[in-house]
Amino acid sequence: MDRGYDHDKYRRLLRARGIRSVIAERGQPHGSGLGVFRWVVEPTIAWLHGFRRLRIRWERRDDIHEAFLGLATCLITHRHVQRLC
């Protein structure tokens, strides 16, 4: 689970329902390797929202919206590749 839920309140609620908590504790290494690459989706959605046409969906047809989504993805990828070169 997310370390953001590490609080006595949540542990008590789980215990009251007879559930053993497996909430990761803050400040303790977990060793599973999870969380090494966090927040991958959020910046991607923010990049896509940089395109006004995708931020608010104006198209009624799915194929047109998907075409704009593909175009935005290509532009984002092109910008990142340009930085590497």
Buried (B, 14 or more C-beta within 10 A) or exposed (E): EEEEBBEEEBBEEBEEEEEEBEBBEEEEEEEEEEEEEEEEEEEEEEBBEEBEBBEEEEEEEEEEBEEBBEEBBEEBEEEEEEEEE
